[in-house]
Amino acid sequence: MFKAIMLAATIVAGPVETAVEIPGGLAPLKATVLSPPGGPRAAVVILPGSGPTDRDGNNPLGVRGSTYRLLAEGLAAEGIASLRMDKRGMFASGPAATDPNAVTVSVLAADANAWAGALKQRTGLRCVWLLGHSEGGLVGLIAAAGDNPDLCGLVLVAAAGRPLGTVIREQLQANPANAPLLPQALNAISELEAGRRVDTAGMHPALLPLFRPAVQSFLIESFRQDPAALAAAVGKPILILQGDTDLQVSVADARALKAAQPSATLVILPGVNHVLKAAPLDRDANLATYADPARPLAPGVVEAIADFVKP
């Protein structure tokens, strides 16, 4: 009877979730580590996408699909530990920055390397992976530019392969409802690409969330970055994972990254959208998945990542 009870306990043992932190200057940076029982075979630091996106992959702008939490759970089932954080200046890491809008991609890249060192030490592994989703892919590419020995390599998920200004142009032009806004929007992008701040007086209110003065320094630095050029300089293994029903980043971006770094592994997942859920190209149906945490990640997402990072 005692052996049967012990066996049952072993079978139901699940991953262990731990709150962790590292120094962040003004205040600690905070994160969650999810570790599989028995110790991990590999470990990844999940770098979140743009804007006020929290460690679970949600934000107050209507994204509630919990993509990063689901990804962490899926990886744990494959024997892979993960760390997912709140970005400097946001959520539990909010006190670490007086102005979250002043936290540039270069600052986030430095934080990514710090988190990688912490996760390596915690797991005892030789190195860990950076997994950057969307804007997190750019952050990961910048972080890997210094050849950090704590990094095994990169997993770029739904990551742009072209400069951000180019991607934003295409996103705005893809929606016919934006036609009246395009002259102002395209001019603003060109000015920011040139390193010049934009006067928003008289700008259409619908454009202010994107181009408001508080975020323009962030945009100017981000627009200077060329993901393909950064990928070409990375000397570590790279997985490029892209869904073909992503409305925000295209398969062309993934192919641009692959062309820049021919040694990278490219995986295109059919019917997978930007938040890694199964979705059609129909805009309304696709976007509906962004707010559905009960919808699982699409088949193939976790498997492709796990197959790449496991030794």
SERO-4910 file (N, C-alpha, C, O; in steps of 0.05 Angstrom, whole numbers):
BEGIN
 pado doro    nc1    nc2    nc3   cac1   cac2   cac3    cc1    cc2    cc3    oc1    oc2    oc3
  Met    A     17    -24      0      0      0      0     17     25      0     12     44    -15
  Phe    A     38     25     17     56     49     18     69     54     -9     71     77    -17
  Lys    A     78     33    -23     91     36    -49     71     48    -69     79     64    -86
  Ala    A     46     39    -68     26     49    -86     21     78    -82     18     93   -102
  Ile    A     20     87    -57     16    115    -51     39    132    -62     35    153    -73
  Met    A     64    122    -57     88    136    -67     88    138    -97     95    159   -108
  Leu    A     80    117   -111     79    117   -140     59    137   -150     64    152   -169
  Ala    A     35    139   -137     15    158   -145     25    186   -141     20    204   -158
  Ala    A     40    191   -120     50    218   -115     70    226   -137     71    249   -145
  Thr    A     86    206   -146    106    211   -167     91    218   -193    100    236   -207
  Ile    A     70    204   -199     56    208   -224     44    236   -226     44    249   -247
  Val    A     32    245   -203     18    271   -204     36    295   -199     27    318   -200
  Ala    A     62    290   -194     80    312   -189     81    330   -213     84    321   -236
  Gly    A     78    356   -209     77    375   -231    100    394   -230    117    393   -212
  Pro    A    101    413   -248    123    433   -248    121    451   -224    100    454   -211
  Val    A    144    462   -217    146    479   -193    149    508   -202    166    515   -218
  Glu    A    131    525   -192    131    554   -199    143    570   -176    135    566   -153
  Thr    A    163    587   -182    177    602   -162    179    631   -170    186    637   -193
  Ala    A    173    649   -152    177    678   -157    207    684   -152    218    676   -132
  Val    A    219    698   -171    247    705   -170    251    734   -176    233    747   -187
  Glu    A    274    745   -168    280    773   -174    310    776   -178    326    760   -168
  Ile    A    318    798   -192    346    805   -194    348    835   -189    328    849   -191
  Pro    A    372    846   -183    374    875   -179    366    890   -204    373    882   -226
  Gly    A    352    912   -200    344    928   -222    350    958   -219    338    975   -232
  Gly    A    369    964   -202    376    992   -198    359   1005   -178    364   1002   -154
  Leu    A    338   1018   -186    319   1031   -168    304   1011   -151    297   1017   -128
  Ala    A    298    988   -162    282    968   -148    286    941   -163    295    941   -186
  Pro    A    280    919   -150    285    893   -163    267    889   -188    245    900   -190
  Leu    A    278    873   -207    262    863   -229    251    836   -221    264    820   -208
  Lys    A    226    831   -229    212    808   -218    203    789   -241    197    798   -264
  Ala    A    203    763   -235    197    743   -255    186    718   -242    185    715   -217
  Thr    A    177    699   -258    168    673   -250    185    652   -264    187    652   -288
  Val    A    195    633   -249    208    609   -261    190    585   -258    179    580   -236
  Leu    A    186    571   -279    171    546   -279    190    523   -286    201    523   -308
  Ser    A    194    505   -267    213    484   -271    200    457   -271    181    452   -255
  Pro    A    208    439   -289    196    412   -289    206    396   -265    227    402   -255
  Pro    A    190    377   -256    200    360   -234    224    344   -243    226    335   -266
  Gly    A    243    341   -224    266    325   -231    289    340   -244    309    328   -250
  Gly    A    286    366   -248    308    381   -260    305    384   -290    296    366   -303
  Pro    A    312    408   -301    307    413   -329    329    402   -347    352    400   -339
  Arg    A    322    396   -371    341    388   -392    352    413   -406    374    412   -417
  Ala    A    336    434   -406    344    459   -419    327    481   -405    309    475   -390
  Ala    A    334    506   -411    320    528   -399    318    552   -418    337    556   -434
  Val    A    296    567   -418    293    590   -435    283    614   -419    268    611   -400
  Val    A    293    637   -427    283    662   -417    263    673   -438    271    679   -461
  Ile    A    238    677   -431    218    687   -449    217    717   -449    211    729   -428
  Leu    A    224    729   -472    225    758   -474    199    768   -486    192    760   -509
  Pro    A    184    785   -472    157    792   -482    157    812   -505    177    825   -511
  Gly    A    133    814   -517    129    832   -540    126    861   -531    131    868   -507
  Ser    A    117    878   -549    117    907   -545     96    916   -526     77    902   -520
  Gly    A    100    941   -516     80    954   -500     77    942   -472     95    928   -463
  Pro    A     55    947   -459     51    938   -431     43    908   -430     20    902   -422
  Thr    A     61    891   -439     56    862   -439     69    850   -414     93    854   -409
  Asp    A     53    835   -399     63    824   -374     76    797   -378     78    787   -400
  Arg    A     85    785   -356     99    760   -357     83    737   -368     94    717   -377
  Asp    A     56    739   -367     39    718   -378     32    722   -407     20    705   -420
  Gly    A     40    745   -418     34    751   -446      9    767   -450     -2    769   -472
  Asn    A     -1    779   -428    -26    795   -430    -20    824   -427      1    832   -416
  Asn    A    -39    841   -436    -36    870   -432    -63    882   -429    -83    871   -438
  Pro    A    -65    906   -418    -91    919   -413   -104    929   -438   -125    942   -437
  Leu    A    -92    925   -462   -103    935   -487   -121    913   -500   -128    916   -524
  Gly    A   -128    892   -486   -146    872   -496   -133    845   -502   -147    827   -511
  Val    A   -107    842   -497    -94    817   -502    -94    801   -475    -82    809   -456
  Arg    A   -109    779   -475   -112    763   -451   -109    733   -457   -120    716   -442
  Gly    A    -94    727   -478    -91    699   -486    -72    683   -470    -70    658   -474
  Ser    A    -57    695   -451    -38    682   -433    -18    664   -449    -11    642   -440
  Thr    A     -8    675   -471     10    659   -488     35    650   -474     43    627   -477
  Tyr    A     47    668   -458     73    660   -445     69    640   -423     85    623   -418
  Arg    A     46    643   -408     41    624   -387     36    596   -400     47    576   -390
  Leu    A     21    595   -421     16    570   -435     41    558   -446     46    534   -446
  Leu    A     58    576   -457     84    566   -468    101    555   -446    114    534   -449
  Ala    A    102    568   -423    118    558   -400    108    531   -391    124    513   -386
  Glu    A     82    528   -390     70    502   -381     77    480   -401     83    458   -394
  Gly    A     74    487   -427     80    467   -448    110    459   -447    116    435   -451
  Leu    A    128    478   -443    156    472   -442    163    455   -418    179    437   -419
  Ala    A    150    461   -395    155    445   -371    147    416   -375    161    398   -365
  Ala    A    126    412   -390    118    384   -396    138    370   -413    139    345   -414
  Glu    A    155    385   -427    176    374   -444    203    373   -429    224    366   -441
  Gly    A    203    379   -403    227    378   -387    244    403   -389    268    403   -384
  Ile    A    232    426   -397    247    451   -401    237    472   -381    213    477   -379
  Ala    A    256    484   -367    250    505   -348    247    531   -364    258    535   -385
  Ser    A    232    550   -353    229    576   -366    227    598   -345    219    594   -322
  Leu    A    235    621   -353    233    646   -337    218    666   -353    226    672   -376
  Arg    A    196    677   -342    181    698   -356    179    721   -337    172    718   -314
  Met    A    185    745   -348    188    768   -330    169    791   -337    157    792   -359
  Asp    A    166    809   -317    153    834   -322    176    853   -330    196    855   -316
  Lys    A    172    867   -352    193    885   -362    199    908   -343    182    916   -327
  Arg    A    224    917   -343    232    940   -327    212    963   -331    206    971   -354
  Gly    A    201    973   -309    183    996   -310    154    988   -312    136   1005   -313
  Met    A    148    962   -312    120    953   -316    112    932   -296    129    915   -288
  Phe    A     87    932   -287     75    912   -270     93    909   -245    100    929   -232
  Ala    A    100    885   -237    115    881   -212    143    893   -214    156    898   -193
  Ser    A    153    897   -238    180    910   -242    177    940   -246    196    953   -253
  Gly    A    153    950   -241    148    979   -246    167    998   -231    176   1017   -242
  Pro    A    172    993   -205    188   1012   -190    217   1013   -199    232   1030   -190
  Ala    A    226    995   -217    253    995   -226    259   1017   -247    282   1021   -254
  Ala    A    239   1032   -256    243   1054   -275    224   1076   -268    200   1072   -263
  Thr    A    234   1100   -268    217   1123   -262    198   1129   -285    176   1140   -281
  Asp    A    206   1122   -310    190   1126   -334    192   1101   -351    213   1098   -364
  Pro    A    172   1084   -353    174   1060   -370    179   1067   -399    190   1050   -414
  Asn    A    170   1091   -408    174   1098   -436    203   1103   -442    211   1103   -466
  Ala    A    219   1107   -422    248   1112   -426    264   1086   -427    289   1087   -430
  Val    A    251   1064   -423    265   1038   -423    267   1028   -452    247   1018   -463
  Thr    A    290   1032   -464    294   1026   -492    300    996   -497    303    981   -478
  Val    A    301    988   -522    306    960   -528    335    953   -519    339    929   -512
  Ser    A    353    971   -519    380    965   -509    380    960   -479    394    942   -470
  Val    A    364    975   -464    361    969   -435    348    942   -431    357    927   -414
  Leu    A    328    936   -446    315    910   -444    334    887   -451    332    866   -439
  Ala    A    351    892   -470    371    871   -478    390    866   -455    398    843   -450
  Ala    A    399    887   -442    417    884   -419    403    868   -397    415    851   -384
  Asp    A    377    874   -392    362    860   -372    359    830   -381    360    812   -364
  Ala    A    355    825   -407    353    797   -416    378    781   -410    376    759   -401
  Asn    A    401    793   -414    426    779   -407    429    775   -377    439    754   -369
  Ala    A    419    794   -361    420    790   -332    402    768   -324    409    751   -307
  Trp    A    379    766   -335    360    744   -329    372    717   -338    369    697   -324
  Ala    A    385    717   -361    398    692   -370    418    682   -350    420    658   -345
  Gly    A    435    701   -340    454    693   -320    442    682   -295    451    662   -283
  Ala    A    420    694   -286    406    685   -262    393    657   -267    395    640   -249
  Leu    A    382    653   -290    369    627   -295    390    605   -299    386    582   -290
  Lys    A    413    612   -311    435    592   -313    444    584   -285    448    560   -280
  Gln    A    448    603   -268    457    597   -241    436    580   -226    443    561   -212
  Arg    A    411    587   -230    390    573   -215    387    544   -224    382    526   -208
  Thr    A    389    539   -250    385    512   -260    411    496   -260    410    471   -261
  Gly    A    434    509   -259    459    494   -260    466    484   -288    485    468   -291
  Leu    A    452    494   -308    457    486   -336    482    501   -346    489    522   -336
  Arg    A    494    490   -367    517    503   -379    510    530   -392    526    548   -391
  Cys    A    486    532   -403    477    557   -415    447    555   -418    435    534   -414
  Val    A    434    578   -424    405    579   -427    399    593   -454    416    606   -466
  Trp    A    374    591   -462    365    603   -487    349    628   -482    334    630   -463
  Leu    A    351    647   -500    333    670   -501    311    664   -522    317    658   -545
  Leu    A    286    666   -513    263    662   -531    248    689   -533    234    697   -515
  Gly    A    252    702   -555    240    728   -559    215    727   -576    216    717   -599
  His    A    193    736   -566    168    737   -581    163    765   -591    164    784   -575
  Ser    A    157    768   -616    151    794   -628    173    814   -623    196    809   -631
  Glu    A    168    837   -610    190    855   -603    212    842   -586    235    850   -587
  Gly    A    204    822   -571    224    808   -555    245    794   -572    267    790   -563
  Gly    A    238    788   -598    258    778   -616    280    798   -621    304    790   -622
  Leu    A    273    823   -626    293    844   -629    310    847   -604    334    850   -606
  Val    A    297    847   -581    312    848   -556    332    825   -554    355    830   -546
  Gly    A    323    801   -561    341    778   -560    365    781   -579    387    773   -572
  Leu    A    359    791   -603    381    795   -623    402    815   -613    426    811   -616
  Ile    A    393    836   -600    411    856   -589    427    843   -566    451    847   -564
  Ala    A    413    828   -549    427    816   -526    448    796   -535    469    794   -523
  Ala    A    443    782   -557    462    761   -566    485    773   -581    505    759   -587
  Ala    A    484    799   -587    506    811   -603    532    811   -588    554    811   -601
  Gly    A    531    810   -562    556    810   -546    568    783   -541    588    781   -526
  Asp    A    557    762   -553    567    735   -550    569    727   -521    589    716   -512
  Asn    A    547    731   -506    546    725   -478    549    694   -474    534    679   -485
  Pro    A    569    685   -458    573    656   -455    551    643   -440    549    618   -440
  Asp    A    533    658   -427    510    646   -413    489    637   -433    470    622   -425
  Leu    A    491    646   -458    470    640   -477    477    616   -495    499    614   -506
  Cys    A    458    597   -497    461    575   -516    455    585   -544    469    577   -563
  Gly    A    436    603   -547    427    612   -572    400    626   -570    392    634   -548
  Leu    A    387    630   -593    362    646   -594    340    630   -606    343    613   -624
  Val    A    316    635   -596    291    626   -609    275    651   -615    267    665   -597
  Leu    A    271    656   -641    257    680   -650    229    672   -658    226    658   -678
  Val    A    209    681   -643    181    672   -648    165    696   -657    162    716   -643
  Ala    A    154    695   -681    138    717   -692    154    743   -691    143    764   -683
  Ala    A    179    742   -698    197    765   -696    201    778   -723    203    765   -743
  Ala    A    200    805   -723    204    820   -747    232    815   -759    251    813   -744
  Gly    A    233    813   -785    259    810   -799    268    835   -813    288    836   -826
  Arg    A    252    856   -809    258    882   -822    256    904   -800    244    899   -779
  Pro    A    267    928   -805    265    949   -785    236    955   -777    218    952   -793
  Leu    A    233    964   -753    206    968   -742    190    988   -758    166    985   -761
  Gly    A    203   1009   -768    189   1028   -784    176   1016   -808    153   1023   -815
  Thr    A    190    998   -821    179    984   -845    155    967   -837    135    967   -851
  Val    A    157    953   -815    135    936   -806    111    952   -799     88    945   -806
  Ile    A    114    974   -784     91    991   -777     78   1003   -801     53   1004   -802
  Arg    A     93   1011   -821     82   1021   -846     63   1000   -858     40   1006   -865
  Glu    A     73    976   -860     57    955   -872     32    949   -856     11    944   -867
  Gln    A     35    948   -830     11    943   -813    -10    964   -817    -34    958   -818
  Leu    A     -2    989   -818    -21   1011   -821    -34   1010   -849    -58   1014   -852
  Gln    A    -18   1004   -869    -28   1003   -896    -46    979   -901    -63    979   -920
  Ala    A    -43    958   -885    -59    934   -889    -88    937   -881   -105    921   -890
  Asn    A    -94    957   -865   -121    961   -855   -134    983   -871   -126   1006   -867
  Pro    A   -154    978   -888   -166    999   -904   -177   1022   -888   -179   1044   -897
  Ala    A   -185   1016   -863   -197   1037   -846   -176   1059   -839   -184   1081   -831
  Asn    A   -151   1053   -843   -130   1072   -836   -124   1092   -858   -108   1110   -855
  Ala    A   -137   1089   -881   -131   1106   -904   -130   1136   -898   -111   1150   -907
  Pro    A   -149   1147   -883   -148   1176   -878   -125   1184   -860   -117   1208   -859
  Leu    A   -114   1165   -845    -92   1171   -826    -64   1168   -839    -45   1177   -827
  Leu    A    -63   1156   -861    -37   1148   -872    -18   1171   -877      6   1169   -871
  Pro    A    -26   1193   -889     -7   1215   -894      8   1223   -869     32   1226   -868
  Gln    A     -8   1228   -847      5   1236   -822     23   1214   -811     45   1219   -802
  Ala    A     12   1190   -811     27   1167   -799     53   1162   -814     74   1158   -801
  Leu    A     52   1161   -840     76   1155   -856     97   1177   -853    121   1171   -853
  Asn    A     88   1202   -852    107   1224   -847    120   1221   -820    144   1226   -817
  Ala    A    104   1214   -800    115   1211   -773    136   1189   -772    158   1192   -760
  Ile    A    131   1167   -785    150   1145   -786    176   1154   -799    198   1148   -789
  Ser    A    174   1168   -821    198   1177   -835    215   1196   -818    239   1194   -818
  Glu    A    201   1214   -804    216   1232   -786    230   1217   -764    253   1223   -758
  Leu    A    217   1198   -752    229   1183   -730    252   1166   -740    272   1163   -726
  Glu    A    249   1155   -764    271   1139   -776    296   1157   -780    318   1147   -778
  Ala    A    291   1182   -785    313   1201   -789    325   1211   -763    343   1227   -763
  Gly    A    313   1202   -741    323   1210   -714    311   1236   -704    321   1248   -686
  Arg    A    290   1245   -717    277   1271   -710    251   1266   -696    235   1249   -705
  Arg    A    246   1280   -674    221   1278   -659    199   1291   -675    204   1308   -692
  Val    A    174   1283   -670    151   1291   -686    133   1309   -668    127   1302   -645
  Asp    A    124   1331   -680    105   1348   -666     77   1336   -670     67   1333   -692
  Thr    A     64   1329   -648     38   1315   -649     15   1335   -648     -8   1326   -648
  Ala    A     20   1361   -646     -2   1380   -646    -16   1378   -673     -4   1381   -694
  Gly    A    -41   1374   -672    -57   1371   -696    -58   1343   -707    -71   1338   -727
  Met    A    -43   1325   -695    -44   1297   -704    -71   1284   -698    -83   1290   -677
  His    A    -80   1267   -715   -106   1253   -710   -104   1238   -684    -85   1225   -678
  Pro    A   -125   1240   -667   -124   1227   -641   -119   1197   -642   -107   1186   -624
  Ala    A   -127   1184   -664   -123   1155   -666    -94   1148   -669    -86   1125   -663
  Leu    A    -77   1167   -676    -48   1162   -680    -32   1168   -654     -9   1160   -652
  Leu    A    -45   1182   -636    -29   1191   -612    -19   1168   -595      3   1170   -585
  Pro    A    -34   1146   -592    -22   1124   -576      4   1113   -588     21   1104   -573
  Leu    A      6   1114   -614     30   1104   -627     53   1123   -627     76   1116   -624
  Phe    A     47   1149   -631     68   1169   -635     69   1190   -613     83   1211   -616
  Arg    A     56   1186   -590     56   1206   -569     85   1213   -561    103   1195   -563
  Pro    A     90   1237   -553    118   1246   -547    132   1228   -528    157   1225   -530
  Ala    A    119   1217   -508    132   1201   -488    146   1176   -499    166   1167   -487
  Val    A    136   1165   -522    148   1141   -533    167   1146   -556    178   1127   -568
  Gln    A    170   1171   -564    186   1176   -588    215   1169   -586    227   1160   -605
  Ser    A    227   1173   -562    255   1165   -559    258   1135   -562    277   1125   -574
  Phe    A    239   1120   -551    239   1091   -554    237   1083   -583    252   1066   -593
  Leu    A    219   1097   -598    215   1090   -626    240   1097   -642    248   1082   -660
  Ile    A    252   1120   -637    276   1128   -652    298   1107   -649    310   1099   -669
  Glu    A    303   1097   -625    323   1077   -622    315   1051   -635    332   1038   -648
  Ser    A    290   1043   -632    281   1018   -644    282   1018   -674    289    999   -687
  Phe    A    275   1041   -686    275   1044   -715    304   1041   -726    307   1034   -750
  Arg    A    324   1047   -710    352   1045   -720    361   1016   -722    380   1010   -736
  Gln    A    347    998   -709    356    970   -708    347    955   -734    324    958   -743
  Asp    A    365    939   -745    359    922   -768    361    893   -759    383    883   -757
  Pro    A    338    880   -755    339    853   -745    355    833   -762    369    816   -752
  Ala    A    353    836   -788    368    818   -806    398    822   -803    413    802   -802
  Ala    A    407    847   -801    436    851   -797    445    840   -770    467    829   -767
  Leu    A    428    843   -749    435    833   -723    436    802   -724    454    790   -713
  Ala    A    417    790   -738    417    760   -740    441    750   -754    452    729   -747
  Ala    A    450    765   -775    474    756   -790    499    755   -773    517    740   -778
  Ala    A    499    771   -752    523    773   -734    523    754   -711    542    751   -697
  Val    A    501    740   -707    499    721   -684    514    695   -691    509    683   -711
  Gly    A    531    688   -673    547    663   -677    537    639   -663    551    619   -661
  Lys    A    513    640   -652    501    618   -637    477    607   -653    467    620   -671
  Pro    A    467    583   -646    444    572   -660    419    589   -657    414    601   -636
  Ile    A    404    591   -679    379    606   -679    357    589   -691    360    577   -711
  Leu    A    334    589   -677    309    578   -688    291    602   -695    286    619   -678
  Ile    A    281    602   -719    261    622   -728    235    608   -731    231    591   -748
  Leu    A    215    615   -714    189    602   -714    168    623   -722    165    643   -709
  Gln    A    152    617   -742    133    636   -753    107    622   -761    108    602   -776
  Gly    A     85    633   -753     59    623   -762     51    637   -788     58    661   -792
  Asp    A     36    623   -805     29    636   -831      2    650   -831     -7    660   -852
  Thr    A    -11    651   -807    -35    668   -805    -31    691   -786    -50    702   -774
  Asp    A     -6    698   -782      1    721   -764     -6    747   -779      3    752   -801
  Leu    A    -22    764   -766    -31    789   -778    -11    812   -773    -14    833   -784
  Gln    A      9    807   -756     27    829   -748     55    825   -759     68    845   -766
  Val    A     64    801   -761     90    795   -772     86    773   -793     71    754   -789
  Ser    A    100    776   -815     94    758   -838    115    736   -841    137    737   -829
  Val    A    109    716   -857    128    696   -865    152    708   -879    174    698   -877
  Ala    A    147    731   -893    169    745   -906    190    754   -886    214    754   -892
  Asp    A    181    762   -862    200    770   -841    217    746   -833    242    749   -830
  Ala    A    205    723   -829    220    699   -821    240    692   -843    262    684   -837
  Arg    A    232    694   -867    250    687   -889    273    707   -891    295    700   -899
  Ala    A    267    732   -885    289    752   -885    310    746   -864    334    749   -869
  Leu    A    301    737   -840    320    729   -819    336    705   -828    360    703   -823
  Lys    A    322    686   -840    336    662   -849    356    668   -871    378    657   -872
  Ala    A    349    686   -889    368    694   -911    392    708   -899    415    705   -909
  Ala    A    388    723   -878    411    737   -865    429    718   -850    453    723   -849
  Gln    A    417    697   -839    433    677   -824    426    649   -834    409    636   -822
  Pro    A    439    641   -856    432    615   -868    434    591   -850    421    571   -855
  Ser    A    450    593   -829    453    570   -811    429    567   -792    427    546   -779
  Ala    A    412    587   -791    388    585   -773    369    564   -783    368    557   -807
  Thr    A    353    554   -764    332    535   -770    306    550   -773    298    565   -755
  Leu    A    292    547   -795    267    561   -801    244    541   -800    244    520   -813
  Val    A    224    547   -783    199    530   -781    175    548   -786    171    567   -771
  Ile    A    160    542   -806    135    556   -812    112    538   -804    110    515   -812
  Leu    A     95    549   -786     72    533   -776     46    542   -790     38    565   -786
  Pro    A     33    525   -804      8    533   -818    -14    537   -798    -18    522   -779
  Gly    A    -30    559   -803    -54    564   -787    -48    574   -759    -65    572   -742
  Val    A    -24    585   -755    -16    595   -728    -13    626   -730     -1    636   -748
  Asn    A    -25    640   -710    -25    669   -711     -3    681   -693     14    667   -683
  His    A     -5    707   -688     16    722   -674     18    714   -644     39    714   -633
  Val    A     -5    706   -632     -5    698   -604     -3    667   -602     -9    656   -581
  Leu    A      5    655   -624     12    626   -625    -12    608   -620    -10    585   -611
  Lys    A    -36    619   -628    -60    602   -627    -68    594   -656    -61    608   -675
  Ala    A    -83    573   -658    -93    565   -684   -115    585   -692   -133    590   -677
  Ala    A   -112    597   -716   -130    618   -725   -130    621   -755   -110    616   -768
  Pro    A   -153    628   -766   -154    633   -795   -143    661   -801   -136    676   -783
  Leu    A   -141    668   -827   -132    694   -835   -154    715   -831   -148    739   -829
  Asp    A   -179    707   -829   -201    726   -824   -194    743   -800   -189    732   -778
  Arg    A   -194    770   -804   -184    787   -783   -199    785   -757   -187    782   -736
  Asp    A   -225    786   -758   -241    785   -733   -237    759   -718   -234    759   -694
  Ala    A   -238    737   -732   -235    710   -719   -207    707   -709   -203    695   -687
  Asn    A   -187    718   -723   -159    716   -715   -155    732   -689   -143    721   -670
  Leu    A   -165    756   -688   -161    773   -665   -176    764   -641   -169    769   -618
  Ala    A   -198    749   -645   -213    738   -623   -196    720   -605   -201    717   -581
  Thr    A   -177    706   -617   -160    688   -602   -142    702   -582   -132    691   -563
  Tyr    A   -137    728   -587   -119    744   -569   -131    746   -541   -116    750   -522
  Ala    A   -157    744   -539   -170    749   -513   -181    723   -501   -198    724   -483
  Asp    A   -170    700   -509   -181    674   -500   -160    657   -487   -147    642   -501
  Pro    A   -156    660   -461   -136    644   -447   -142    614   -446   -125    598   -441
  Ala    A   -168    607   -451   -176    579   -450   -167    565   -476   -166    540   -477
  Arg    A   -162    580   -497   -154    567   -522   -124    559   -520   -108    576   -513
  Pro    A   -117    534   -525    -90    526   -522    -72    537   -544    -81    547   -564
  Leu    A    -46    535   -539    -28    541   -561    -32    522   -584    -40    499   -580
  Ala    A    -26    531   -608    -30    514   -632    -12    490   -631     11    492   -621
  Pro    A    -21    468   -642     -3    444   -643     22    451   -659     22    465   -679
  Gly    A     45    441   -649     70    445   -662     87    467   -651    111    467   -655
  Val    A     75    486   -636     91    509   -626    110    499   -605    135    503   -608
  Val    A    101    487   -584    118    477   -562    137    456   -573    161    456   -565
  Glu    A    127    438   -589    143    416   -599    167    426   -615    189    416   -612
  Ala    A    163    447   -632    185    457   -648    207    470   -631    230    466   -635
  Ile    A    198    484   -610    217    497   -592    232    476   -576    256    477   -574
  Ala    A    217    457   -565    229    436   -548    249    420   -564    271    414   -554
  Asp    A    242    412   -588    261    396   -605    287    411   -610    308    399   -613
  Phe    A    285    438   -612    309    453   -618    327    458   -594    351    456   -597
  Val    A    315    463   -571    332    471   -548    341    448   -531    360    450   -516
  Lys    A    328    425   -533    336    403   -516    362    390   -526    365    387   -550
  Pro    A    380    385   -508    406    373   -516    403    345   -527    422    332   -535
***
